[in-house]
Every structure is written in C-alpha cells, then in structure tokens.
Amino acid sequence: MISKETMMLPILQVAEGFKPIWNEFLDEWSNEDEFPVYLALSDLARYVSTLVEKSDVEELRDIFSVVEQWHLEGDKFVKEAATVGLLEDLQNTNVVGVGVPQKIEPFLLPQTKLWWQKVSLFWSEGKVIS
C-alpha cells in the first residue's frame, strides 16, 4: 500500500524534471513537522502542464501510470490527495492554463478517469465526490 510518506517516490522515479521542484519544496518546508503534500501536488500539476505544452507524451504516460497506481494502491490519504489534490488542480485552468485539461484526458487510465469525471461533476453539477 502506498502511504502519504511514500507517495511521491514513484513520481520522482519517472519525472526527472520534477526532482528540482521537489527538492526546492523540501527545502522550503524542511522546518515543518509535516510536509503540505497538497501544495506539492499543485507543483506537480504545474509541472504536468509544462509537459503538455512540450508534448512530452512518454513522461506524461509515466506520470499518469503513477497516478493510476495511487488510485489503486494508495491508502485513504493518497487516494484522496490524488483526486482532490492533483486531479482537481489539473482541471483548474488557473493552475495549468487554458486548454490543458482537455489535453490531459487522453493520458488518464481507467481508475483515474473515473475520479477525473467525479471531480468534473462536482464542479459542474455540485455532485459530491465519493
């Protein structure tokens, strides 16, 4: 099972360009007892948007493979963070830019796509994400 403490490790294995962003994040929050994972996921969402703009298909596939793993193998915190932390930011054009969410959708694997749709329905129709 993937836990909050190990959540980012697989991303760091597949997203070489995210490592400097992650290290800066760790430095910034090093004096805290607990890292604000949701802020790190916002950084990841912005990083994903740069990959979309560069059309880095391979790294996008690798990242969304990890996101799928979070949904399938994560503990409660990881599953929720993957959905409410990452997917919500990836749908937010204020975070990732106009047109980016639509370009991300082809990379979503089955479980992630299900949660992507639930986030979308929450914002469009007010349906509770469950």
N, C-alpha and C positions, 0 to 999 in steps of 0.2 A: 504494500500500500504506500502511496506517495503522501507524504505529510508536508505541512507548512515549511518545516525545516529543510526538506529535500526538494521542494517543488521546483526551484529554479535550476537545479543541477542539469536536468536533461536539456533545457533551453541553452545553457551555456555550452553544451557539447555540440549542438547543431547550429548555433548562431554566433559564429566567431566575432562578427561585428558588434554584437550586443555586449561582449565582455567588457570593453572600456566603459560603457554606460553603466553596467552593473557594478564595476569596481568604483566608479565615481559615487554611485548610490551608496555603496557600503561605506565608503569614506565619510560621506555626508552624515550618515546615520550611525556611525561607529560608537558614539557615546550613549546611545539609547539601549535600553534593556531588550527591546523588541523592534525588529525592522517593520516599517509600514509596507507590507507586501503589496497592497493595492496601489501605492504610489509607484512601486517598481513595475507593476503591470501596466500602468499608464505609460511609463517609459518604454516598455516592450511594445505597446500599441503604436506609439510614435515611430519606433524602430521598424515595425512591420510596414507602416505606411511608406517609409523610405524604400523598403524592398519592393513594394508595389510599384512605386514610381520608377525604380530601376529595372522592373520586370525580372527580378531575381526569382524565377519560378522554383528552382531547386531548393533554395533556402526557405522559401515560403512553404513548400510542401513539407520540409523537415520540421519547421516550427509548428505547423498545424497537425502534424503527426504527434508531436508532444502535447499539444492542447487536447487532442483526442484521448491521449493516454491519461491526462489529468482528469478528464471526464469519466473515464472508465475505471481507473485505478486509484484515484485520489481519495483521501479522506473527505469528510464533510466540508472542512475549511477549503481544501484545494478545489473541490468541485464548484463550490460557491464562488470562490475567487476567480476561477477560470471563466465563469459565466458573468457574474456581476462586476468583476474587476476588469477582465480583459475583453470579453466579447462586447460588453456594453461600451467600452471605450472605442473599440474597433467600429462600432456603428455610429459613433458620435463624430460628426464631421468637424466639430470644433476641436477635436483631438487629432484626427487623422487626415482631415481635408475632404473637400467635396469630391464625390465620385469614388473614393477609396473603398467604402463598404461594399459597393457592388463588385469591385474588382477582387475583393477578398473571398466572396461567396464560393467561387469555383474551387477553392482550396479546402473548404470545410469538409471534414469527414462525417460519417452518419450521426454519431452522438453529438458532436459539436454543432452540426447543422440543426439538430433538434433544439438545442439550447439557444442557438442564434435566433431561430424563429420565435422562441418563447420571449426572448429579450425584445425582439421587434414588436410582438403583440402587446407586450407590456407598455411600450411607448406609444403605439398607435391606438390601442383599444383599452389600455388600463388593466389588462389581464394579469393577474398575479403570477409571478414566476415560481413554478413548483414542479 
